[in-house]
Amino acid sequence: MRTTSATIPAFILFLTGGGLCAQDSTDGPRRESPAELRILNHTLGSDAKFVTEATPTSPNGGEPATRVVTKPIRAVSVRVKSESSRTIAGVSWYFAVERNGEQYFRIPFITPVEIPAGKTKTFRGEIEEMPRRRPHTVSVDELKNPGNSTAREHVIITCILFSDGAVSPLNDAADADCQRLQSSPEIRKKLQKL
């Protein structure tokens, strides 16, 4: 029997619309956040952002005119609940998409946030541009049965920073994310205010 394969770009059609996704996974004990913070759900959607844009200068010279326009952006909103007795001041997290255990991409975020002990909070990250994945080979069987291997989007919180400066990593591999979180200027400002 001969197997034919085709190369397709990794353009993820399901990302064209927003949706609410629960984080609780039924496929095993995989942790997607440190124990002190529980991910309730996340939403990928579109939003509009106001930006200032320069218009072309006139042939006579002078200062270029500007105008305010709306620019469409993608944003991920994450709803979490603090399971800690301390206030959380910052979060290092990723928005990731995978299929059949293979990761398409992950986008990192550092977010200053104030989550009091035991409270629920929603924070968000803006996606400037969706990453492209290199084309890969797909079998004819996968093309015939696309429902067997749907892509899954999820949020992974790799490190949380408490208002006292202590951190809680997801695992040993998250040390670099904890260092990025602690050295972030936005997070340092947040800690000074708390």
Backbone as a printed PyTorch tensor [residue, N CA C, xyz], in Angstrom:
tensor([[[  0.8440,  -1.1850,   0.0000],
         [  0.0000,   0.0000,   0.0000],
         [  0.8780,   1.2320,   0.0000]],

        [[  0.5360,   2.1740,  -0.8060],
         [  1.3220,   3.3840,  -0.9540],
         [  0.7110,   4.4950,  -0.1080]],

        [[  1.5560,   5.2040,   0.6640],
         [  1.0930,   6.3160,   1.4790],
         [  1.5330,   7.6120,   0.8180]],

        [[  0.6180,   8.5130,   0.6600],
         [  0.9170,   9.7980,   0.0640],
         [  0.8650,  10.8600,   1.1480]],

        [[  1.7360,  11.8260,   1.0670],
         [  1.6960,  12.9140,   2.0390],
         [  1.6880,  14.2440,   1.3060]],

        [[  1.2080,  15.2250,   1.9750],
         [  1.1280,  16.5650,   1.4040],
         [  1.6980,  17.5470,   2.4010]],

        [[  2.2700,  18.6040,   1.9070],
         [  2.7860,  19.6420,   2.7760],
         [  1.7730,  20.7740,   2.8210]],

        [[  1.3950,  21.1500,   4.0250],
         [  0.4590,  22.2650,   4.1900],
         [  1.0450,  23.2610,   5.1720]],

        [[  0.7660,  24.5230,   4.9740],
         [  1.2400,  25.4980,   5.9650],
         [  0.4370,  25.3490,   7.2430]],

        [[  1.0570,  25.6620,   8.3330],
         [  0.4030,  25.5100,   9.6370],
         [ -0.4390,  26.7320,   9.9410]],

        [[ -1.4030,  26.9560,   9.1120],
         [ -2.3280,  28.0580,   9.3290],
         [ -3.4680,  27.5180,  10.1560]],

        [[ -3.6690,  28.0280,  11.3030],
         [ -4.6050,  27.4600,  12.2510],
         [ -5.9410,  28.1790,  12.1220]],

        [[ -6.8570,  27.5070,  11.4540],
         [ -8.1440,  28.1290,  11.1590],
         [ -8.9940,  28.3740,  12.3880]],

        [[ -8.8500,  27.5150,  13.3840],
         [ -9.7050,  27.6790,  14.5480],
         [ -9.4010,  28.9560,  15.3130]],

        [[ -8.2560,  29.5870,  15.0650],
         [ -7.9090,  30.8010,  15.7930],
         [ -8.5930,  32.0390,  15.2340]],

        [[ -9.3270,  31.8990,  14.1470],
         [ -9.9700,  33.0680,  13.5730],
         [-11.1500,  33.5540,  14.3990]],

        [[-11.6270,  32.7620,  15.3060],
         [-12.7320,  33.1850,  16.1610],
         [-12.3740,  32.9920,  17.6120]],

        [[-13.0050,  33.7490,  18.4760],
         [-12.7230,  33.6290,  19.9040],
         [-13.5780,  32.5600,  20.5360]],

        [[-13.1770,  32.1410,  21.6880],
         [-13.9620,  31.1430,  22.3870],
         [-13.5220,  31.0270,  23.8230]],

        [[-14.3890,  30.4880,  24.6320],
         [-14.0920,  30.2800,  26.0390],
         [-13.6190,  28.8550,  26.2100]],

        [[-12.5050,  28.6750,  26.8920],
         [-11.9510,  27.3380,  27.0770],
         [-11.7000,  27.0830,  28.5450]],

        [[-12.2150,  25.9740,  29.0220],
         [-11.9350,  25.5670,  30.3950],
         [-10.5510,  24.9500,  30.4340]],

        [[ -9.8350,  25.1670,  31.4980],
         [ -8.4810,  24.6650,  31.5990],
         [ -8.4020,  23.2860,  32.2250]],

        [[ -9.4120,  22.8730,  32.9790],
         [ -9.3240,  21.5770,  33.6440],
         [ -9.2720,  20.4840,  32.5980]],

        [[ -8.1720,  19.7580,  32.5680],
         [ -7.9570,  18.7250,  31.5740],
         [ -8.3780,  17.3760,  32.1220]],

        [[ -8.9600,  16.5610,  31.2610],
         [ -9.3560,  15.2200,  31.6810],
         [ -8.3290,  14.1830,  31.2550]],

        [[ -7.2760,  14.5950,  30.5680],
         [ -6.3100,  13.6260,  30.0810],
         [ -5.1060,  13.4620,  30.9980]],

        [[ -5.2450,  13.6320,  32.2910],
         [ -4.1360,  13.3290,  33.1820],
         [ -3.8140,  14.4290,  34.1590]],

        [[ -2.8070,  14.1860,  34.9940],
         [ -2.4760,  15.0960,  36.0800],
         [ -1.5490,  16.2430,  35.6730]],

        [[ -1.5320,  16.6220,  34.4290],
         [ -0.6480,  17.6820,  33.9530],
         [ -0.9940,  19.0080,  34.6270]],

        [[ -0.0100,  19.6270,  35.2920],
         [ -0.2270,  20.9210,  35.9510],
         [  0.0880,  22.0190,  34.9600]],

        [[ -0.7620,  23.0400,  34.9410],
         [ -0.5340,  24.1650,  34.0560],
         [ -0.3700,  25.4660,  34.8280]],

        [[ -0.2200,  25.3540,  36.1560],
         [  0.0600,  26.5270,  36.9840],
         [  0.5900,  26.0410,  38.3300]],

        [[  1.3360,  26.9110,  39.0370],
         [  1.7500,  26.5460,  40.4010],
         [  0.5110,  26.3300,  41.2810]],

        [[  0.6660,  25.5830,  42.3480],
         [ -0.4590,  25.2190,  43.2180],
         [ -1.1760,  26.4340,  43.8140]],

        [[ -0.4840,  27.5590,  43.9430],
         [ -1.0800,  28.7510,  44.5790],
         [ -2.0330,  29.5230,  43.6680]],

        [[ -2.1390,  29.1290,  42.4020],
         [ -2.9920,  29.8490,  41.4550],
         [ -3.6780,  28.8360,  40.5360]],

        [[ -5.0090,  28.8520,  40.5180],
         [ -5.7670,  27.9100,  39.6940],
         [ -6.3400,  28.6370,  38.4810]],

        [[ -6.1140,  28.0840,  37.3060],
         [ -6.6750,  28.6440,  36.0740],
         [ -8.1030,  28.1370,  35.9450]],

        [[ -9.0570,  29.0710,  35.8730],
         [-10.4610,  28.6970,  35.7380],
         [-10.8400,  28.5390,  34.2690]],

        [[-10.4660,  29.5180,  33.4450],
         [-10.7160,  29.4430,  32.0060],
         [ -9.9200,  30.5310,  31.3020]],

        [[ -9.9380,  30.4690,  29.9950],
         [ -9.3210,  31.5310,  29.2070],
         [-10.1470,  31.7600,  27.9430]],

        [[ -9.9990,  32.9460,  27.3710],
         [-10.7240,  33.3240,  26.1710],
         [ -9.7560,  33.9520,  25.1860]],

        [[ -9.8030,  33.4950,  23.9450],
         [ -9.0470,  34.1250,  22.8700],
         [-10.0500,  34.8830,  22.0260]],

        [[ -9.8270,  36.1680,  21.8450],
         [-10.7790,  36.9560,  21.0860],
         [-10.1250,  38.1360,  20.4040]],

        [[-10.9360,  38.9040,  19.7250],
         [-10.4650,  40.1070,  19.0380],
         [-10.9330,  41.3260,  19.8020]],

        [[-10.1750,  42.3840,  19.6590],
         [-10.4780,  43.6400,  20.3180],
         [-10.0110,  44.7610,  19.4030]],

        [[-10.3710,  45.9650,  19.7140],
         [ -9.8920,  47.1280,  18.9650],
         [ -9.0330,  47.9700,  19.8920]],

        [[ -7.9600,  48.4930,  19.3580],
         [ -7.0440,  49.3190,  20.1300],
         [ -6.8660,  50.6390,  19.3790]],

        [[ -6.8880,  51.7440,  20.1180],
         [ -6.6640,  53.0390,  19.4970],
         [ -5.1690,  53.2790,  19.3500]],

        [[ -4.7390,  53.6610,  18.1530],
         [ -3.3310,  53.9650,  17.8910],
         [ -3.2500,  55.2790,  17.1320]],

        [[ -2.1370,  55.9740,  17.3330],
         [ -1.8910,  57.2090,  16.5980],
         [ -1.0600,  56.8770,  15.3740]],

        [[ -1.5010,  57.3730,  14.2440],
         [ -0.8520,  57.0670,  12.9800],
         [ -0.4800,  58.3660,  12.2880]],

        [[  0.7210,  58.4380,  11.7480],
         [  1.1480,  59.6290,  11.0100],
         [  0.6500,  59.5300,   9.5750]],

        [[  0.1540,  60.6530,   9.0680],
         [ -0.2710,  60.6890,   7.6680],
         [  0.9020,  61.1850,   6.8320]],

        [[  0.9160,  60.8800,   5.5540],
         [  2.0460,  61.3200,   4.7170],
         [  2.2180,  62.8390,   4.7700]],

        [[  3.4790,  63.2590,   4.7720],
         [  3.7650,  64.7040,   4.8210],
         [  3.4510,  65.3460,   3.4780]],

        [[  3.1400,  66.6120,   3.5300],
         [  2.8300,  67.3310,   2.2930],
         [  4.1440,  67.7020,   1.5940]],

        [[  4.1030,  67.9710,   0.3190],
         [  5.3310,  68.3520,  -0.4020],
         [  5.9010,  69.6860,   0.1040]],

        [[  5.1020,  70.4720,   0.8010],
         [  5.5530,  71.7630,   1.3150],
         [  6.3340,  71.6270,   2.6110]],

        [[  6.3980,  70.4310,   3.1800],
         [  7.1410,  70.2210,   4.4270],
         [  6.2590,  70.4540,   5.6370]],

        [[  6.9060,  70.6650,   6.7600],
         [  6.1720,  70.8770,   7.9970],
         [  6.0190,  69.5870,   8.7770]],

        [[  5.3860,  69.7140,   9.9280],
         [  5.1530,  68.5600,  10.7910],
         [  4.1210,  67.6300,  10.1560]],

        [[  4.3690,  66.3400,  10.2210],
         [  3.3650,  65.4280,   9.6600],
         [  2.1010,  65.4280,  10.5250]],

        [[  0.9890,  65.3620,   9.8760],
         [ -0.2790,  65.3080,  10.5910],
         [ -0.4670,  63.8960,  11.1500]],

        [[ -1.1960,  63.8110,  12.2320],
         [ -1.4780,  62.4970,  12.8140],
         [ -2.9800,  62.3310,  12.9650]],

        [[ -3.3820,  61.0880,  13.0920],
         [ -4.7840,  60.7940,  13.3270],
         [ -4.8630,  59.5450,  14.2070]],

        [[ -5.9660,  59.4490,  14.9200],
         [ -6.1910,  58.2900,  15.7820],
         [ -7.0880,  57.3170,  15.0200]],

        [[ -6.6280,  56.0720,  14.9310],
         [ -7.3900,  55.0370,  14.2410],
         [ -7.5010,  53.8140,  15.1520]],

        [[ -8.4240,  52.9440,  14.8380],
         [ -8.5200,  51.7020,  15.6000],
         [ -7.7750,  50.6160,  14.8450]],

        [[ -7.1040,  49.7960,  15.6040],
         [ -6.3400,  48.6890,  15.0400],
         [ -6.8600,  47.4040,  15.6920]],

        [[ -7.2330,  46.4110,  14.8860],
         [ -7.7070,  45.1610,  15.4890],
         [ -6.5420,  44.3870,  16.1070]],

        [[ -6.7650,  43.8400,  17.2750],
         [ -5.7390,  43.0430,  17.9460],
         [ -6.3640,  41.7620,  18.4720]],

        [[ -5.5470,  40.7820,  18.6690],
         [ -5.9580,  39.5470,  19.3360],
         [ -5.5610,  39.6710,  20.7920]],

        [[ -6.3890,  39.1470,  21.6720],
         [ -6.0850,  39.1920,  23.1020],
         [ -6.5240,  37.8890,  23.7530]],

        [[ -5.7560,  37.4720,  24.7510],
         [ -6.0920,  36.2940,  25.5430],
         [ -6.4310,  36.7940,  26.9430]],

        [[ -7.6250,  36.4860,  27.4120],
         [ -8.0280,  36.8120,  28.7750],
         [ -7.9830,  35.5290,  29.5900]],

        [[ -7.4180,  35.6230,  30.7990],
         [ -7.2600,  34.4530,  31.6560],
         [ -7.9300,  34.7420,  33.0000]],

        [[ -8.8350,  33.8740,  33.3990],
         [ -9.5090,  34.0060,  34.6940],
         [ -8.8870,  32.9910,  35.6500]],

        [[ -8.4070,  33.5070,  36.7890],
         [ -7.7060,  32.6640,  37.7650],
         [ -8.2690,  32.8830,  39.1610]],

        [[ -7.9710,  31.9280,  40.0410],
         [ -8.3450,  32.0650,  41.4450],
         [ -7.1090,  31.8080,  42.2870]],

        [[ -6.8410,  32.7070,  43.2160],
         [ -5.7130,  32.5490,  44.1240],
         [ -6.0370,  31.4750,  45.1530]],

        [[ -5.1270,  30.5350,  45.2990],
         [ -5.2520,  29.4790,  46.3040],
         [ -4.2070,  29.7160,  47.4000]],

        [[ -3.6910,  30.9450,  47.4660],
         [ -2.6140,  31.2910,  48.3860],
         [ -3.1330,  32.1810,  49.5110]],

        [[ -2.3680,  32.2530,  50.5840],
         [ -2.7040,  33.1600,  51.6850],
         [ -2.0080,  34.5150,  51.5060]],

        [[ -1.2180,  34.6470,  50.4280],
         [ -0.5030,  35.8970,  50.1440],
         [ -1.0370,  36.5530,  48.8740]],

        [[ -0.7880,  37.8620,  48.7270],
         [ -1.2010,  38.5920,  47.5420],
         [ -0.2240,  38.3110,  46.4040]],

        [[ -0.7710,  38.0300,  45.2230],
         [  0.0380,  37.7870,  44.0270],
         [  0.2150,  39.1110,  43.3060]],

        [[  1.4670,  39.4270,  42.9160],
         [  1.7710,  40.7140,  42.2830],
         [  2.1230,  40.5940,  40.8050]],

        [[  2.4720,  39.4080,  40.3340],
         [  2.8540,  39.2460,  38.9340],
         [  2.8010,  37.7980,  38.5050]],

        [[  2.6150,  37.6180,  37.1800],
         [  2.4830,  36.2770,  36.6200],
         [  3.2970,  36.1790,  35.3360]],

        [[  4.0720,  35.1020,  35.2000],
         [  4.7360,  34.7660,  33.9440],
         [  3.9330,  33.6250,  33.3420]],

        [[  3.4540,  33.8010,  32.1010],
         [  2.5820,  32.8030,  31.5070],
         [  2.7510,  32.7250,  29.9990]],

        [[  2.2190,  31.6510,  29.4280],
         [  2.2790,  31.4110,  27.9850],
         [  0.8910,  31.0600,  27.4720]],

        [[  0.5980,  31.5290,  26.2720],
         [ -0.5480,  31.0420,  25.5210],
         [  0.0310,  30.0610,  24.5120]],

        [[ -0.4440,  28.8200,  24.5390],
         [  0.1410,  27.7770,  23.6930],
         [ -0.9350,  27.0600,  22.8940]],

        [[ -0.5330,  26.5840,  21.7300],
         [ -1.4060,  25.7830,  20.8840],
         [ -0.6400,  24.5140,  20.5230]],

        [[ -1.3120,  23.3680,  20.7190],
         [ -0.6840,  22.0900,  20.3850],
         [ -1.6980,  21.1700,  19.7270]],

        [[ -1.1710,  20.1870,  19.0380],
         [ -2.0010,  19.1890,  18.3730],
         [ -1.2650,  17.8570,  18.4500]],

        [[ -1.9410,  16.8350,  18.8960],
         [ -1.3350,  15.5070,  19.0540],
         [ -0.0650,  15.5640,  19.8950]],

        [[ -0.0430,  16.4110,  20.9080],
         [  1.1190,  16.5170,  21.7730],
         [  2.2620,  17.3290,  21.1990]],

        [[  2.1490,  17.7620,  19.9470],
         [  3.1960,  18.5760,  19.3150],
         [  2.8070,  20.0460,  19.4080]],

        [[  3.7200,  20.8580,  19.8780],
         [  3.4210,  22.2710,  20.0780],
         [  3.5710,  23.0510,  18.7770]],

        [[  2.5070,  23.7850,  18.3870],
         [  2.5640,  24.6600,  17.2270],
         [  3.3520,  25.9190,  17.5820]],

        [[  2.9370,  26.5510,  18.6730],
         [  3.6390,  27.7440,  19.1410],
         [  3.2500,  28.0350,  20.5710]],

        [[  4.0370,  28.9000,  21.2150],
         [  3.6740,  29.4380,  22.5210],
         [  4.1730,  30.8700,  22.5790]],

        [[  3.3220,  31.7280,  23.1330],
         [  3.6090,  33.1580,  23.2120],
         [  3.7820,  33.5150,  24.6820]],

        [[  4.9590,  34.0850,  25.0480],
         [  5.1970,  34.4150,  26.4620],
         [  4.5990,  35.7660,  26.8560]],

        [[  4.1900,  35.8680,  28.1180],
         [  3.6720,  37.1110,  28.6790],
         [  4.2050,  37.2790,  30.0970]],

        [[  4.4720,  38.5140,  30.4800],
         [  4.7620,  38.9050,  31.8660],
         [  3.6750,  39.9160,  32.2130]],

        [[  2.8760,  39.6310,  33.2350],
         [  1.7360,  40.4810,  33.5430],
         [  1.7360,  40.9070,  35.0020]],

        [[  1.8140,  42.2280,  35.2530],
         [  1.6270,  42.7000,  36.6230],
         [  0.1380,  42.6240,  36.9640]],

        [[ -0.1760,  42.0740,  38.1100],
         [ -1.5700,  41.8880,  38.4920],
         [ -1.6300,  41.8400,  40.0140]],

        [[ -2.7080,  42.3030,  40.5830],
         [ -2.8690,  42.2230,  42.0360],
         [ -4.0390,  41.2890,  42.3350]],

        [[ -3.7010,  40.1200,  42.8920],
         [ -4.7230,  39.1360,  43.2280],
         [ -4.6320,  38.8650,  44.7290]],

        [[ -5.5570,  39.4120,  45.5110],
         [ -5.5560,  39.1510,  46.9540],
         [ -5.7970,  37.6720,  47.2540]],

        [[ -5.4110,  37.2460,  48.4330],
         [ -5.5590,  35.8510,  48.8610],
         [ -6.9990,  35.3830,  48.7040]],

        [[ -7.1740,  34.2340,  48.0450],
         [ -8.4840,  33.6260,  47.9000],
         [ -9.4200,  34.2740,  46.8920]],

        [[ -8.9820,  35.3050,  46.1920],
         [ -9.8520,  36.0310,  45.2610],
         [ -9.6800,  35.5510,  43.8220]],

        [[-10.6620,  35.8930,  42.9920],
         [-10.6520,  35.5690,  41.5640],
         [-10.3560,  36.8440,  40.7870]],

        [[ -9.5780,  36.7050,  39.7230],
         [ -9.1970,  37.8790,  38.9230],
         [ -9.0280,  37.4530,  37.4670]],

        [[ -9.2730,  38.3930,  36.5520],
         [ -9.0380,  38.1600,  35.1260],
         [ -7.9370,  39.1160,  34.6650]],

        [[ -6.9440,  38.5750,  33.9760],
         [ -5.9100,  39.4080,  33.3600],
         [ -5.8200,  39.0350,  31.8940]],

        [[ -5.1340,  39.8560,  31.1100],
         [ -5.0810,  39.6000,  29.6740],
         [ -3.7350,  39.9410,  29.0810]],

        [[ -3.4870,  39.3820,  27.9260],
         [ -2.2790,  39.6610,  27.1610],
         [ -2.6550,  39.8930,  25.7160]],

        [[ -2.0240,  40.8830,  25.1040],
         [ -2.2940,  41.2000,  23.7050],
         [ -1.3030,  40.4690,  22.8110]],

        [[ -1.8120,  39.9280,  21.7190],
         [ -0.9760,  39.2180,  20.7500],
         [ -0.7970,  40.1270,  19.5460]],

        [[  0.4130,  40.6260,  19.3760],
         [  0.6960,  41.5320,  18.2540],
         [  0.5240,  40.8170,  16.9130]],

        [[  1.0990,  39.6210,  16.8240],
         [  1.0440,  38.8570,  15.5840],
         [  1.1040,  37.3770,  15.9340]],

        [[  0.2560,  36.6000,  15.3090],
         [  0.2890,  35.1640,  15.5410],
         [  1.5570,  34.5930,  14.9280]],

        [[  2.2750,  33.7790,  15.6830],
         [  3.4950,  33.1830,  15.1300],
         [  3.1590,  32.2270,  13.9920]],

        [[  4.0790,  32.1270,  13.0720],
         [  3.9110,  31.1780,  11.9750],
         [  4.7040,  29.9270,  12.3040]],

        [[  4.1690,  28.8420,  11.9060],
         [  4.8550,  27.5800,  12.0940],
         [  5.2870,  27.0930,  10.7270]],

        [[  6.4430,  26.5010,  10.6550],
         [  6.9280,  26.0290,   9.3660],
         [  5.9910,  24.9360,   8.8460]],

        [[  5.8790,  24.8220,   7.5300],
         [  5.0410,  23.7720,   6.9600],
         [  5.5370,  22.3910,   7.3960]],

        [[  4.6240,  21.4660,   7.5010],
         [  5.0060,  20.1060,   7.8690],
         [  4.2160,  19.1010,   7.0370]],

        [[  4.6730,  17.8800,   7.0320],
         [  4.0620,  16.8290,   6.2320],
         [  2.8710,  16.2360,   6.9710]],

        [[  1.7780,  16.0770,   6.2460],
         [  0.5550,  15.5200,   6.7980],
         [  0.1780,  14.3120,   5.9550]],

        [[ -0.2170,  13.2250,   6.6120],
         [ -0.6060,  12.0240,   5.8660],
         [ -2.0130,  12.1880,   5.3130]],

        [[ -2.3370,  11.3520,   4.3250],
         [ -3.6660,  11.3650,   3.7250],
         [ -4.7100,  10.9910,   4.7730]],

        [[ -4.3690,  10.0520,   5.6590],
         [ -5.3040,   9.6600,   6.7160],
         [ -5.6640,  10.8500,   7.6010]],

        [[ -4.6770,  11.6860,   7.9240],
         [ -4.9590,  12.8800,   8.7350],
         [ -5.8590,  13.8460,   7.9990]],

        [[ -5.6770,  13.9470,   6.6710],
         [ -6.5250,  14.8430,   5.8830],
         [ -7.9490,  14.2930,   5.7760]],

        [[ -8.0760,  12.9710,   5.6940],
         [ -9.4030,  12.3520,   5.6050],
         [-10.1600,  12.4430,   6.9300]],

        [[ -9.4290,  12.3950,   8.0510],
         [-10.0340,  12.3980,   9.3780],
         [ -9.5000,  13.5560,  10.2190]],

        [[ -9.8130,  14.7850,   9.8520],
         [ -9.2500,  15.9170,  10.5980],
         [ -9.7700,  16.0230,  12.0260]],

        [[-10.9290,  15.4330,  12.3240],
         [-11.5010,  15.5140,  13.6680],
         [-10.7500,  14.6860,  14.6910]],

        [[ -9.9250,  13.7590,  14.2430],
         [ -9.1990,  12.8940,  15.1670],
         [ -8.0750,  13.6130,  15.8860]],

        [[ -7.6440,  14.7250,  15.3590],
         [ -6.5000,  15.3990,  15.9660],
         [ -6.7000,  16.9110,  15.9360]],

        [[ -7.6540,  17.3820,  16.7130],
         [ -7.9210,  18.8170,  16.7430],
         [ -6.8570,  19.5380,  17.5680]],

        [[ -6.6000,  20.7590,  17.2030],
         [ -5.6340,  21.5730,  17.9370],
         [ -6.2490,  21.9970,  19.2670]],

        [[ -5.4020,  22.1680,  20.2520],
         [ -5.8490,  22.5560,  21.5960],
         [ -5.0750,  23.7900,  22.0290]],

        [[ -5.7920,  24.8120,  22.4240],
         [ -5.1470,  26.0020,  22.9690],
         [ -5.2510,  25.9450,  24.4760]],

        [[ -4.2200,  26.4230,  25.1530],
         [ -4.2500,  26.4510,  26.6070],
         [ -3.2810,  27.4850,  27.1430]],

        [[ -3.4450,  27.7830,  28.4140],
         [ -2.6000,  28.7430,  29.1090],
         [ -1.7690,  27.9830,  30.1200]],

        [[ -0.4780,  28.3110,  30.1710],
         [  0.4330,  27.7100,  31.1350],
         [  1.0230,  28.8420,  31.9610]],

        [[  0.7880,  28.8280,  33.2580],
         [  1.3940,  29.8170,  34.1590],
         [  2.6570,  29.1750,  34.7160]],

        [[  3.8080,  29.7350,  34.3630],
         [  5.0780,  29.1160,  34.7470],
         [  5.6340,  29.6410,  36.0600]],

        [[  5.2600,  30.8570,  36.4440],
         [  5.7990,  31.4170,  37.6810],
         [  4.8710,  32.5150,  38.1890]],

        [[  4.7080,  32.5690,  39.5140],
         [  3.9680,  33.6710,  40.1200],
         [  4.8800,  34.3740,  41.1210]],

        [[  4.6910,  35.6720,  41.2250],
         [  5.4810,  36.5070,  42.1340],
         [  4.5230,  37.0770,  43.1760]],

        [[  4.8910,  36.9330,  44.4380],
         [  4.0700,  37.4500,  45.5270],
         [  4.4920,  38.8690,  45.8820]],

        [[  3.6340,  39.5760,  46.5870],
         [  3.9120,  40.9710,  46.9430],
         [  5.1220,  41.1040,  47.8640]],

        [[  5.5210,  40.0250,  48.5560],
         [  6.7110,  40.0820,  49.4090],
         [  8.0070,  39.7870,  48.6420]],

        [[  7.9040,  39.5610,  47.3130],
         [  9.0810,  39.3150,  46.4770],
         [  9.3960,  37.8480,  46.2640]],

        [[  8.7330,  36.9440,  46.9630],
         [  8.9560,  35.5070,  46.7980],
         [  8.2960,  35.0300,  45.5080]],

        [[  8.8310,  33.9630,  44.9240],
         [  8.2730,  33.4000,  43.6990],
         [  7.8640,  31.9440,  43.9270]],

        [[  6.9730,  31.4740,  43.0740],
         [  6.5630,  30.0730,  43.0710],
         [  6.5680,  29.5940,  41.6260]],

        [[  7.5830,  28.7820,  41.2490],
         [  7.6410,  28.2790,  39.8740],
         [  6.7350,  27.0630,  39.6870]],

        [[  6.3280,  26.8200,  38.4500],
         [  5.5330,  25.6440,  38.1110],
         [  6.3520,  24.3770,  38.3180]],

        [[  7.6270,  24.4370,  37.9140],
         [  8.5290,  23.2940,  38.0570],
         [  9.9750,  23.8030,  37.9810]],

        [[ 10.9380,  22.9070,  38.0100],
         [ 12.3510,  23.3030,  37.9840],
         [ 12.7360,  24.0090,  36.6850]],

        [[ 12.0630,  23.7020,  35.5900],
         [ 12.3900,  24.3160,  34.3020],
         [ 11.9120,  25.7630,  34.2040]],

        [[ 11.1370,  26.2390,  35.1700],
         [ 10.5630,  27.5860,  35.1100],
         [ 11.4410,  28.6500,  35.7680]],

        [[ 12.6420,  28.2980,  36.1910],
         [ 13.5160,  29.2750,  36.8540],
         [ 13.8010,  30.4980,  35.9820]],

        [[ 14.0230,  30.2930,  34.6830],
         [ 14.2870,  31.4270,  33.7790],
         [ 13.0830,  32.3610,  33.7190]],

        [[ 11.8780,  31.7930,  33.7220],
         [ 10.6660,  32.6220,  33.7070],
         [ 10.5270,  33.4050,  35.0100]],

        [[ 10.8990,  32.7850,  36.1270],
         [ 10.8500,  33.4940,  37.4120],
         [ 11.8500,  34.6530,  37.4250]],

        [[ 13.0160,  34.4530,  36.8380],
         [ 14.0120,  35.5270,  36.7720],
         [ 13.5230,  36.6650,  35.8820]],

        [[ 12.8890,  36.3260,  34.7330],
         [ 12.3230,  37.3630,  33.8600],
         [ 11.2360,  38.1350,  34.5920]],

        [[ 10.4430,  37.4320,  35.3660],
         [  9.3620,  38.0540,  36.1270],
         [  9.9140,  39.0170,  37.1760]],

        [[ 10.9210,  38.5830,  37.9220],
         [ 11.5040,  39.4160,  38.9720],
         [ 12.2410,  40.6260,  38.4120]],

        [[ 12.8020,  40.5180,  37.2020],
         [ 13.5800,  41.6240,  36.6450],
         [ 12.7580,  42.5550,  35.7520]],

        [[ 11.4970,  42.2680,  35.5510],
         [ 10.6430,  43.0980,  34.7020],
         [ 10.4200,  44.4760,  35.3430]],

        [[ 10.6600,  45.5690,  34.5940],
         [ 10.4210,  46.9180,  35.1350],
         [  8.9670,  47.1420,  35.5650]],

        [[  8.0190,  46.6060,  34.8080],
         [  6.6050,  46.7520,  35.1700],
         [  6.3030,  46.0770,  36.5040]],

        [[  6.8880,  44.9200,  36.7140],
         [  6.6620,  44.1790,  37.9490],
         [  7.3250,  44.8950,  39.1250]],

        [[  8.5200,  45.4160,  38.9060],
         [  9.2010,  46.1630,  39.9810],
         [  8.3670,  47.3570,  40.4270]],

        [[  7.7820,  48.0750,  39.4550],
         [  6.8990,  49.2040,  39.7730],
         [  5.6980,  48.7410,  40.5940]],

        [[  5.1290,  47.6070,  40.1980],
         [  3.9630,  47.0680,  40.8900],
         [  4.3090,  46.7320,  42.3340]],

        [[  5.4830,  46.1300,  42.5520],
         [  5.9050,  45.7720,  43.9020],
         [  6.0890,  47.0000,  44.7850]],

        [[  6.6000,  48.0950,  44.2130],
         [  6.7830,  49.3320,  44.9780],
         [  5.4520,  49.9130,  45.4240]],

        [[  4.3990,  49.7260,  44.6220],
         [  3.0910,  50.2650,  44.9760],
         [  2.3760,  49.4250,  46.0350]],

        [[  2.7260,  48.1430,  46.1130],
         [  2.0310,  47.2580,  47.0780],
         [  2.5930,  47.3730,  48.4650]]])
